[in-house]
Amino acid sequence: GVGLWNWATKEGQLLETVVQKSKPIDKEPLVDGNIQKEMTTAINGTSASKLSEENSIQKNSPSSLQEKGSKGKSIEKYVTPKEKGSRHLFGSNALASLVAAEEQNGIANEKNENFRLTHLTRECPTISSEELPVVEIKLTGEPTRTVAQAKRFKEPTVASKNEQKDDRGWWASVGGAAGNYNPNTSVSTNFSQAQITGVPSSSSTAPNNSEASTGIAFSYGVNLGKKVAKRWVIVTGVNYLNQSIGYNSNIASLDINNRAQAFVADLNANSSNLTTTTPYKINSSNEFLSIPLQAGFILLDKKIGLQLNAGVSSDFFMKNTLIDEGGKLASYSQGAGDNSAYRTVNWTGLASTELSYRISNHYRVSLLPGLRYGFNPVLKSGTTFPVIWDVGFRFRYLF
């Protein structure tokens, strides 16, 4: 018959229990846990009587190690000394090795079972696509960039806060300038005695009117600028311009009340109502409203900036004033108009170099040495073109 050998050591004897069964077909599966329990009991010195009691308890259990015979009884017998010798190899050491191996197999089987339960038999939740909302996407128009443009695309660098302020473009400034005024004339006008009213021909006083070679010019106003490209700016504004020069003269003009006035040296020599007087120093001042329009090219745009400016200016004549610095003669003024000796509109070329310094995110100060060159004479009958060399100062606010 089919049997399972179980052994245990007690007082030097090996007890063997043989369970036979008449019908192999009724054989029940063995339970590894019971085998391990019996082996562990043997190692720990469990007595044969205890083992017999456990075996007797397990006889009626379906998972018992014993197999029922044809009459439902189990057969037990002691092993003879001869048989004991043949089985003496299975001592306590060998039995311990078998128990350890069985424990390792049990652990491995348990890990495999856990893996199977965790990974192989795991069911993942599924979501039906019918339950998801469907949003229709429509594309209109044409792509704004081609593939070639995308390949040439470069990520813009992040500019500092100061550079971002300058790149905003708009700025306003207040400023002024001062320098030398040169009318490009050196006049010494001599009038004949016949041209002078009230002066006898025998008078020894010779009429004379001489003009200084250089004078003074100054201007002030507001300007507005816009950065139109990385290195280009446009500047315009409104400025007041004054040009003054001194004369030495002994000629005076007479008003309607026959009072002597400071004589306009720039008028032609055919002027009437002139008279001689003691020599005096006269100051002639021309006033204009100037509207410049310039383009600037930026050479350096850092904390310190450098810029080249060039353009034109429309100078609208306001008036000319003659003043006797000695105070003996009355002042004389003349405005624009058809009867005036001065042109109403004068055109001037502008050129300057602007050196600036940024003092904060919103403020810059600039120094501008420059040139103003007249494209036409100030006097209608004139033939000379005035020139101004000046140095300007500008305080700029960045929007």
KAVENUR-V916810 format. One line per field, one symbol per residue. ss: DSSP state (A for helix, B for strand, O for the rest). phi: phi as a letter, one per 40 degrees, with the letter a starting at -180 (. if undefined). A space follows every 50 residues. Layout:
ss->???
phi->???
This chain:
ss->OOOOOBBBBBOOBBBBBBOOOOOAAAOOOOOAAAAAAAAAAAAOOOOAAA AAAAAAAAOOOOOOOOOOOOOOOOBBBBOOAAAAAAOOOOOAAAAAAAAA AAAAAAAAAAAAAAAAAAAAOOOOOOOOAAAOOOOOOOOOOOOOOOAAAA AOOOOOOOOOAAAAAAAOOBBBBBBBBBBBBBOOOOOBBBOOAAAOOOOO OOOOOOOBBBBOOOBBBBBBBBBBBBBOOOOBBBBBBBBBBBBBBBBBBB BBBBOOOOOBBBOOOOOOOOOOOBBBBBBBBBBBBBBBBBBBBBBBBBBB BOOBBBBBBBBBBBBBBBBBBBBBOOOOOBOBBBBOOOOOOBOOBBBBBB BBBBBBBBOOOOBBBBBBBBBBBBOOOOBOOOOOOOBBBBBBBBBBBBO
phi->.cabcbbacafgbbcbbbbbacbccccbccbcccdcccccccccgccccc ccccccccccccccccbcccbgbbbbacccdcccccbccccccccccccc ccccccccccccccccccbcbcbccbbccccccbbcbbbbgbccbccccc cccbcccccccccccccchcababaaaaacbbcgbbbbcbbccccccgbc cccccccaabbccbbbbaaaibbbbaccadbbbbbaibbcbbbbabbbab bbcbcccgccbcccccccccccfbacacdabbbbbbbbbbbcabbbbcca bbcbbbabbaibbcbccbabbbbcccgcbccbbacciccccbccbbbbcb aabbbbbccacbbbbbbbcabbbccaccccccbbbcbbbabbbbbbbcc
